[in-house]
């Protein structure tokens, strides 16, 4: 009596992939340590989970985005301050140059 592997009793469905998609799936599966089948199943399950959430962004992603936004806001403030200081410095240099030209006649 031969034993039938469980994978042979599961539903099967033939899929035709557009050019290049099979290679992309293979590469992603290898990068994630999965078989191609497991990668496809994982991605399908993830898309269904996302759909059930109504397209809502997971809380962890929201927190990460908030932290990144905060970091970028701080950087923008720093750059704005540096820009203002540089602009003031350039204005002072121009004033000094104008004063020098008036005194030297050049």
C-alpha positions in Angstrom: 0.0 0.0 0.0 1.6 3.3 -1.1 1.2 6.5 1.0 0.0 9.6 -1.0 1.9 12.7 0.1 -0.5 15.4 1.6 0.6 17.9 -1.0 -0.9 15.6 -3.7 -4.3 15.7 -2.1 -4.6 19.5 -2.0 -6.3 21.6 -4.7 -4.2 22.4 -7.6 -4.5 25.3 -10.1 -2.5 26.0 -13.2 -1.5 29.6 -13.6 0.0 31.3 -16.6 2.5 33.9 -15.6 3.4 37.0 -17.7 7.0 37.1 -19.0 9.5 37.5 -16.2 7.1 36.9 -13.3 8.2 33.3 -12.7 11.8 34.6 -12.3 10.7 37.3 -9.9 8.7 34.8 -7.8 11.7 32.5 -7.8 14.1 35.3 -6.7 11.7 36.5 -3.9 11.1 32.9 -2.7 14.9 32.3 -2.5 15.4 35.7 -0.7 12.6 34.8 1.8 13.7 31.1 2.3 10.5 29.7 0.8 9.6 27.5 -2.1 8.0 29.2 -5.0 4.6 27.6 -4.0 5.0 28.9 -0.4 5.9 32.4 -1.7 2.8 32.5 -3.9 0.6 31.2 -1.1 2.1 33.7 1.4 1.6 36.6 -1.0 -2.0 35.6 -1.7 -2.7 35.2 2.0 -1.2 38.7 2.7 -3.3 40.3 0.0 -6.4 38.7 1.5 -5.4 39.9 5.0 -4.8 43.4 3.6 -8.2 43.4 1.9 -10.0 42.3 5.1 -8.4 45.2 6.9 -10.1 47.4 4.3 -6.7 48.5 2.9 -5.8 49.8 6.4 -2.1 50.3 7.0 -0.9 48.0 9.9 -0.2 49.9 13.1 3.5 49.0 13.1 3.8 50.6 9.6 1.9 53.7 10.8 4.3 54.1 13.8 7.3 53.6 11.5 6.0 56.2 9.1 5.3 58.6 12.0 8.8 58.2 13.3 10.3 58.8 9.8 8.1 61.9 9.4 9.3 63.2 12.7 12.9 62.6 11.8 12.5 64.2 8.4 10.7 67.2 10.0 13.6 67.7 12.4 16.1 67.4 9.5 14.1 69.9 7.5 14.1 72.3 10.4 17.9 71.9 10.7 18.4 72.5 7.0 16.0 75.5 7.1 18.0 77.0 10.0 21.3 76.4 8.2 19.9 77.9 5.0 18.8 81.1 6.9 22.2 81.3 8.5 24.0 80.8 5.2 21.8 83.4 3.5 22.5 85.9 6.3 26.3 85.2 6.0 26.1 85.7 2.2 24.2 89.0 2.7 26.9 90.2 5.1 29.7 89.2 2.7 27.9 91.2 -0.1 27.6 94.2 2.2 31.3 93.9 3.1 32.2 93.6 -0.6 30.1 96.7 -1.4 31.7 98.7 1.4 35.2 97.5 0.2 34.4 98.6 -3.4 33.3 102.1 -2.1 36.5 102.6 -0.1 38.9 101.2 -2.8 37.0 102.4 -5.8 37.0 99.0 -7.4 
